[in-house]
Amino acid sequence: MNEEQVRKTRRRRSRAEAEQLVAEFEASGLGREEFCREHGLVASTLARYRQRRQRDQGEAAAPRRWVAVELAGSPQAASGLTVVLASGLRIEITLGFDGRTLQHLLRVLAPA
């Protein structure tokens, strides 16, 4: 298979397209293999889309709470952010931090 054929067979779907495929699969009543064959989809790709959907729905269902915030220091010294939880856990973030890394850290630290 040459590079052009690979590009034609592999295609990135948007999140909306992936969601649509998962919804169609769940409504179809078909088995995973049959659905994938009919839609030209690899079973592991459908599984990944379903896992992402479940994860996203779980995050959306997680309760959000307000927390007390105390500002300390002078505005000139505000070169980042420090979060200190009631448990004593302290997270310091500098300017230019990677937001995705922080999201991952918070998911790991969140109580199950």
N, C-alpha and C positions, 0 to 999 in steps of 0.2 A: 504494500500500500504506500503510495507516494504522499508527500506532504499535502498536496491539493486534495486528495481523497480524504485524508484525515480531517482537514478543515471542513469538508462537506459533511462528514459523518458526525463529528463532534461539534456541538453547538452549545453555547452557554444560554441558559434560559434565565429570564428575569425572575425575580422573586414572585411576581404576580403569576407568571406562567407556571412556575413550580407549584404554587398554591392551587391553581386551577387543576393541574394534573392530579394532585392529591385529592381534591374534592371530587373529581370525576372518578378516580379509583374507588374511593369510599362509597360513592353512590352507585357504582356499576354492578356490584354483586359478583364481579369476576374475581378469580384467583389472581395473585400477584403476577405469576408467570404469563398467564393469558393476557392480562391487561397490558403488561409491558411489551409483549410480542405485538399486540394490535396497535400500540402507540410508538413502536420503534424505540423503546426505552430499556435501558439496562436495569435489572432488578435492584442492584445496589444504589443506583441513582434515585429510584423511587423511595427506597428505604431512607436515604439521606434526607430527601425532601420531607418525608413524614416525621423524622426525628427533629428536624429544624422547626417544623410546624408545632410539634408538641412542646419543644423548648420555648418557642416564642409565646405560645398560649400560657405556659406556666409562668413566664416572666410577667405577662400582662395581668395574670390573676394574683400576683404577689401583692400583698397589702403595702401601701405607702404610709409612712408615718412622719409626722413633724418632729423635729428634734430641736433642742435648744442650741443656739449658736452664740458664742461669746467672741467678740473681736478684741484682739490684744495687739499691742505694738502700734507704731506710728504708720501712717499711710506710705511714707517713703520706704519703710522696711517691708512692705507687703510685696515680696517677690515670689510668693507662693501661697500655699494653703496647708494648714495643719488641722487634722481632725483627731480629736481625742474622745474616745467613747467612754461611757460610764464604766466599762470593764477595765479601763486603763489602756486599752489598745490605742496606739498612736500611729496615724498615717500622715506622712509629710509629703507634699507634692510641690515640686518646683515648677517654675514657668516653663512651658514647652513640653510638659509631660504628655505621654501617650494615653489618650482617653480609653482606648480599647484595653490596654493593660490594666488600668484602674477598674474598668467594668469586670474584667476577668477576676481580679483580686477580690472585689466585693462579692462576686458569686461564690468564690471559694470560702470566704470568711462568713458568709450568711449562714445562719442556723438552718439546718435541714428540716 
